[in-house]
C-alpha cells in the first residue's frame, strides 16, 4: 500500500474519532452539577438526621425481635387444613369437578 494513502486513511479515521468524542461530550450532561440548597442551621439539620438514623436502627431491632415465625398452628388452623381447603375450592370451581352435573336440555324438542 502506498504510504501517502495509508497516512490519509489514518488522518481521516483520526478526524472521525475526534469528532465523535467531541460530539458525545457535548451531548452528555455534567455529572458533577450540584443543586444549591441553603440550610439555615446546619448543626440542627445534622442532629435531626442523626436522630432519624438512630430511630431507624432501633425500629429494625425491635421488629426483628418481637416477630416470630407463624405457620398458623397457634391459631388452630394448620397448614394441611389450609391446603385441603384450597384444593377443595379449586376442585369445586373446576368445570368437571365434583358436584351435580348439569345436562343441556334442548327446549325446542319439548
Biotite code that builds the C-alpha atoms (Angstrom):
import biotite.structure as struc

atoms = struc.array([
    struc.Atom([0.000, 0.000, 0.000], chain_id="A", res_id=1, res_name="UNK", atom_name="CA", element="C"),
    struc.Atom([1.235, 3.469, -0.802], chain_id="A", res_id=2, res_name="UNK", atom_name="CA", element="C"),
    struc.Atom([2.484, 5.328, 2.335], chain_id="A", res_id=3, res_name="UNK", atom_name="CA", element="C"),
    struc.Atom([0.672, 8.504, 1.274], chain_id="A", res_id=4, res_name="UNK", atom_name="CA", element="C"),
    struc.Atom([-2.670, 6.727, 1.045], chain_id="A", res_id=5, res_name="UNK", atom_name="CA", element="C"),
    struc.Atom([-2.233, 4.965, 4.398], chain_id="A", res_id=6, res_name="UNK", atom_name="CA", element="C"),
    struc.Atom([-1.433, 8.317, 6.045], chain_id="A", res_id=7, res_name="UNK", atom_name="CA", element="C"),
    struc.Atom([-4.555, 9.854, 4.550], chain_id="A", res_id=8, res_name="UNK", atom_name="CA", element="C"),
    struc.Atom([-6.691, 6.954, 5.775], chain_id="A", res_id=9, res_name="UNK", atom_name="CA", element="C"),
    struc.Atom([-5.146, 7.245, 9.241], chain_id="A", res_id=10, res_name="UNK", atom_name="CA", element="C"),
    struc.Atom([-5.744, 11.004, 9.319], chain_id="A", res_id=11, res_name="UNK", atom_name="CA", element="C"),
    struc.Atom([-9.338, 10.555, 8.141], chain_id="A", res_id=12, res_name="UNK", atom_name="CA", element="C"),
    struc.Atom([-10.102, 7.884, 10.768], chain_id="A", res_id=13, res_name="UNK", atom_name="CA", element="C"),
    struc.Atom([-8.442, 10.008, 13.471], chain_id="A", res_id=14, res_name="UNK", atom_name="CA", element="C"),
    struc.Atom([-10.542, 13.020, 12.486], chain_id="A", res_id=15, res_name="UNK", atom_name="CA", element="C"),
    struc.Atom([-13.737, 10.956, 12.667], chain_id="A", res_id=16, res_name="UNK", atom_name="CA", element="C"),
    struc.Atom([-12.799, 9.623, 16.118], chain_id="A", res_id=17, res_name="UNK", atom_name="CA", element="C"),
    struc.Atom([-12.053, 13.140, 17.386], chain_id="A", res_id=18, res_name="UNK", atom_name="CA", element="C"),
    struc.Atom([-15.370, 14.433, 16.036], chain_id="A", res_id=19, res_name="UNK", atom_name="CA", element="C"),
    struc.Atom([-17.277, 11.566, 17.647], chain_id="A", res_id=20, res_name="UNK", atom_name="CA", element="C"),
    struc.Atom([-15.611, 12.168, 21.008], chain_id="A", res_id=21, res_name="UNK", atom_name="CA", element="C"),
    struc.Atom([-16.299, 15.898, 20.911], chain_id="A", res_id=22, res_name="UNK", atom_name="CA", element="C"),
    struc.Atom([-19.963, 15.479, 19.986], chain_id="A", res_id=23, res_name="UNK", atom_name="CA", element="C"),
    struc.Atom([-20.544, 12.809, 22.631], chain_id="A", res_id=24, res_name="UNK", atom_name="CA", element="C"),
    struc.Atom([-19.038, 15.040, 25.330], chain_id="A", res_id=25, res_name="UNK", atom_name="CA", element="C"),
    struc.Atom([-21.202, 17.945, 24.210], chain_id="A", res_id=26, res_name="UNK", atom_name="CA", element="C"),
    struc.Atom([-24.383, 15.854, 24.479], chain_id="A", res_id=27, res_name="UNK", atom_name="CA", element="C"),
    struc.Atom([-23.661, 14.324, 27.896], chain_id="A", res_id=28, res_name="UNK", atom_name="CA", element="C"),
    struc.Atom([-24.914, 16.307, 30.893], chain_id="A", res_id=29, res_name="UNK", atom_name="CA", element="C"),
    struc.Atom([-22.440, 17.225, 33.557], chain_id="A", res_id=30, res_name="UNK", atom_name="CA", element="C"),
    struc.Atom([-22.296, 14.556, 36.255], chain_id="A", res_id=31, res_name="UNK", atom_name="CA", element="C"),
    struc.Atom([-20.824, 16.854, 38.814], chain_id="A", res_id=32, res_name="UNK", atom_name="CA", element="C"),
    struc.Atom([-23.509, 19.503, 38.648], chain_id="A", res_id=33, res_name="UNK", atom_name="CA", element="C"),
    struc.Atom([-24.861, 20.179, 42.124], chain_id="A", res_id=34, res_name="UNK", atom_name="CA", element="C"),
    struc.Atom([-28.047, 21.770, 43.193], chain_id="A", res_id=35, res_name="UNK", atom_name="CA", element="C"),
    struc.Atom([-27.505, 24.522, 45.708], chain_id="A", res_id=36, res_name="UNK", atom_name="CA", element="C"),
    struc.Atom([-29.557, 24.204, 48.875], chain_id="A", res_id=37, res_name="UNK", atom_name="CA", element="C"),
    struc.Atom([-29.236, 26.734, 51.623], chain_id="A", res_id=38, res_name="UNK", atom_name="CA", element="C"),
    struc.Atom([-29.593, 25.362, 55.142], chain_id="A", res_id=39, res_name="UNK", atom_name="CA", element="C"),
    struc.Atom([-30.319, 27.874, 57.869], chain_id="A", res_id=40, res_name="UNK", atom_name="CA", element="C"),
    struc.Atom([-28.872, 25.835, 60.725], chain_id="A", res_id=41, res_name="UNK", atom_name="CA", element="C"),
    struc.Atom([-26.567, 23.004, 59.556], chain_id="A", res_id=42, res_name="UNK", atom_name="CA", element="C"),
    struc.Atom([-25.820, 21.761, 63.099], chain_id="A", res_id=43, res_name="UNK", atom_name="CA", element="C"),
    struc.Atom([-29.505, 21.283, 63.830], chain_id="A", res_id=44, res_name="UNK", atom_name="CA", element="C"),
    struc.Atom([-30.013, 19.547, 60.494], chain_id="A", res_id=45, res_name="UNK", atom_name="CA", element="C"),
    struc.Atom([-27.193, 17.099, 61.242], chain_id="A", res_id=46, res_name="UNK", atom_name="CA", element="C"),
    struc.Atom([-28.642, 16.465, 64.698], chain_id="A", res_id=47, res_name="UNK", atom_name="CA", element="C"),
    struc.Atom([-32.092, 15.689, 63.248], chain_id="A", res_id=48, res_name="UNK", atom_name="CA", element="C"),
    struc.Atom([-30.575, 13.353, 60.653], chain_id="A", res_id=49, res_name="UNK", atom_name="CA", element="C"),
    struc.Atom([-28.589, 11.570, 63.365], chain_id="A", res_id=50, res_name="UNK", atom_name="CA", element="C"),
    struc.Atom([-31.708, 11.084, 65.499], chain_id="A", res_id=51, res_name="UNK", atom_name="CA", element="C"),
    struc.Atom([-33.613, 9.793, 62.484], chain_id="A", res_id=52, res_name="UNK", atom_name="CA", element="C"),
    struc.Atom([-30.886, 7.264, 61.711], chain_id="A", res_id=53, res_name="UNK", atom_name="CA", element="C"),
    struc.Atom([-30.881, 6.141, 65.359], chain_id="A", res_id=54, res_name="UNK", atom_name="CA", element="C"),
    struc.Atom([-34.663, 5.646, 65.351], chain_id="A", res_id=55, res_name="UNK", atom_name="CA", element="C"),
    struc.Atom([-34.496, 3.622, 62.151], chain_id="A", res_id=56, res_name="UNK", atom_name="CA", element="C"),
    struc.Atom([-31.849, 1.336, 63.645], chain_id="A", res_id=57, res_name="UNK", atom_name="CA", element="C"),
    struc.Atom([-33.873, 0.927, 66.850], chain_id="A", res_id=58, res_name="UNK", atom_name="CA", element="C"),
    struc.Atom([-37.048, 0.131, 64.896], chain_id="A", res_id=59, res_name="UNK", atom_name="CA", element="C"),
    struc.Atom([-35.284, -2.578, 62.882], chain_id="A", res_id=60, res_name="UNK", atom_name="CA", element="C"),
    struc.Atom([-34.043, -4.234, 66.075], chain_id="A", res_id=61, res_name="UNK", atom_name="CA", element="C"),
    struc.Atom([-37.476, -4.196, 67.704], chain_id="A", res_id=62, res_name="UNK", atom_name="CA", element="C"),
    struc.Atom([-39.344, -5.557, 64.705], chain_id="A", res_id=63, res_name="UNK", atom_name="CA", element="C"),
    struc.Atom([-36.977, -8.499, 64.301], chain_id="A", res_id=64, res_name="UNK", atom_name="CA", element="C"),
    struc.Atom([-37.033, -9.423, 67.990], chain_id="A", res_id=65, res_name="UNK", atom_name="CA", element="C"),
    struc.Atom([-40.796, -9.282, 68.547], chain_id="A", res_id=66, res_name="UNK", atom_name="CA", element="C"),
    struc.Atom([-41.986, -11.129, 65.496], chain_id="A", res_id=67, res_name="UNK", atom_name="CA", element="C"),
    struc.Atom([-41.814, -14.871, 65.268], chain_id="A", res_id=68, res_name="UNK", atom_name="CA", element="C"),
    struc.Atom([-42.464, -17.342, 62.502], chain_id="A", res_id=69, res_name="UNK", atom_name="CA", element="C"),
    struc.Atom([-46.130, -18.333, 62.453], chain_id="A", res_id=70, res_name="UNK", atom_name="CA", element="C"),
    struc.Atom([-47.399, -21.231, 60.374], chain_id="A", res_id=71, res_name="UNK", atom_name="CA", element="C"),
    struc.Atom([-50.987, -20.859, 61.590], chain_id="A", res_id=72, res_name="UNK", atom_name="CA", element="C"),
    struc.Atom([-50.659, -23.565, 64.228], chain_id="A", res_id=73, res_name="UNK", atom_name="CA", element="C"),
    struc.Atom([-51.124, -21.183, 67.156], chain_id="A", res_id=74, res_name="UNK", atom_name="CA", element="C"),
    struc.Atom([-54.463, -20.037, 65.765], chain_id="A", res_id=75, res_name="UNK", atom_name="CA", element="C"),
    struc.Atom([-55.940, -23.520, 65.396], chain_id="A", res_id=76, res_name="UNK", atom_name="CA", element="C"),
    struc.Atom([-55.650, -23.686, 61.608], chain_id="A", res_id=77, res_name="UNK", atom_name="CA", element="C"),
    struc.Atom([-52.882, -25.936, 60.332], chain_id="A", res_id=78, res_name="UNK", atom_name="CA", element="C"),
    struc.Atom([-51.102, -25.754, 57.027], chain_id="A", res_id=79, res_name="UNK", atom_name="CA", element="C"),
    struc.Atom([-52.535, -29.071, 55.881], chain_id="A", res_id=80, res_name="UNK", atom_name="CA", element="C"),
    struc.Atom([-56.053, -27.828, 56.599], chain_id="A", res_id=81, res_name="UNK", atom_name="CA", element="C"),
    struc.Atom([-55.381, -24.720, 54.543], chain_id="A", res_id=82, res_name="UNK", atom_name="CA", element="C"),
    struc.Atom([-54.052, -26.838, 51.689], chain_id="A", res_id=83, res_name="UNK", atom_name="CA", element="C"),
    struc.Atom([-57.094, -29.128, 51.777], chain_id="A", res_id=84, res_name="UNK", atom_name="CA", element="C"),
    struc.Atom([-59.408, -26.127, 51.782], chain_id="A", res_id=85, res_name="UNK", atom_name="CA", element="C"),
    struc.Atom([-57.669, -24.556, 48.784], chain_id="A", res_id=86, res_name="UNK", atom_name="CA", element="C"),
    struc.Atom([-57.685, -27.849, 46.879], chain_id="A", res_id=87, res_name="UNK", atom_name="CA", element="C"),
    struc.Atom([-61.405, -28.259, 47.583], chain_id="A", res_id=88, res_name="UNK", atom_name="CA", element="C"),
    struc.Atom([-62.164, -24.732, 46.434], chain_id="A", res_id=89, res_name="UNK", atom_name="CA", element="C"),
    struc.Atom([-60.214, -25.186, 43.209], chain_id="A", res_id=90, res_name="UNK", atom_name="CA", element="C"),
    struc.Atom([-61.918, -28.544, 42.552], chain_id="A", res_id=91, res_name="UNK", atom_name="CA", element="C"),
    struc.Atom([-65.339, -27.005, 43.156], chain_id="A", res_id=92, res_name="UNK", atom_name="CA", element="C"),
    struc.Atom([-64.702, -24.203, 40.712], chain_id="A", res_id=93, res_name="UNK", atom_name="CA", element="C"),
    struc.Atom([-63.382, -26.597, 38.045], chain_id="A", res_id=94, res_name="UNK", atom_name="CA", element="C"),
    struc.Atom([-65.958, -27.359, 35.344], chain_id="A", res_id=95, res_name="UNK", atom_name="CA", element="C"),
    struc.Atom([-65.535, -31.145, 35.519], chain_id="A", res_id=96, res_name="UNK", atom_name="CA", element="C"),
    struc.Atom([-65.128, -31.181, 39.285], chain_id="A", res_id=97, res_name="UNK", atom_name="CA", element="C"),
    struc.Atom([-67.352, -32.761, 41.936], chain_id="A", res_id=98, res_name="UNK", atom_name="CA", element="C"),
    struc.Atom([-70.971, -31.802, 42.285], chain_id="A", res_id=99, res_name="UNK", atom_name="CA", element="C"),
    struc.Atom([-74.178, -32.097, 40.347], chain_id="A", res_id=100, res_name="UNK", atom_name="CA", element="C"),
    struc.Atom([-73.697, -32.468, 36.616], chain_id="A", res_id=101, res_name="UNK", atom_name="CA", element="C"),
    struc.Atom([-75.972, -30.248, 34.623], chain_id="A", res_id=102, res_name="UNK", atom_name="CA", element="C"),
    struc.Atom([-77.339, -31.524, 31.386], chain_id="A", res_id=103, res_name="UNK", atom_name="CA", element="C"),
    struc.Atom([-78.079, -29.362, 28.449], chain_id="A", res_id=104, res_name="UNK", atom_name="CA", element="C"),
    struc.Atom([-81.761, -29.645, 27.629], chain_id="A", res_id=105, res_name="UNK", atom_name="CA", element="C"),
    struc.Atom([-82.886, -28.544, 24.230], chain_id="A", res_id=106, res_name="UNK", atom_name="CA", element="C"),
    struc.Atom([-86.188, -26.736, 24.738], chain_id="A", res_id=107, res_name="UNK", atom_name="CA", element="C"),
    struc.Atom([-87.140, -26.893, 21.056], chain_id="A", res_id=108, res_name="UNK", atom_name="CA", element="C"),
    struc.Atom([-87.733, -30.680, 21.259], chain_id="A", res_id=109, res_name="UNK", atom_name="CA", element="C"),
    struc.Atom([-90.276, -30.417, 24.065], chain_id="A", res_id=110, res_name="UNK", atom_name="CA", element="C"),
])
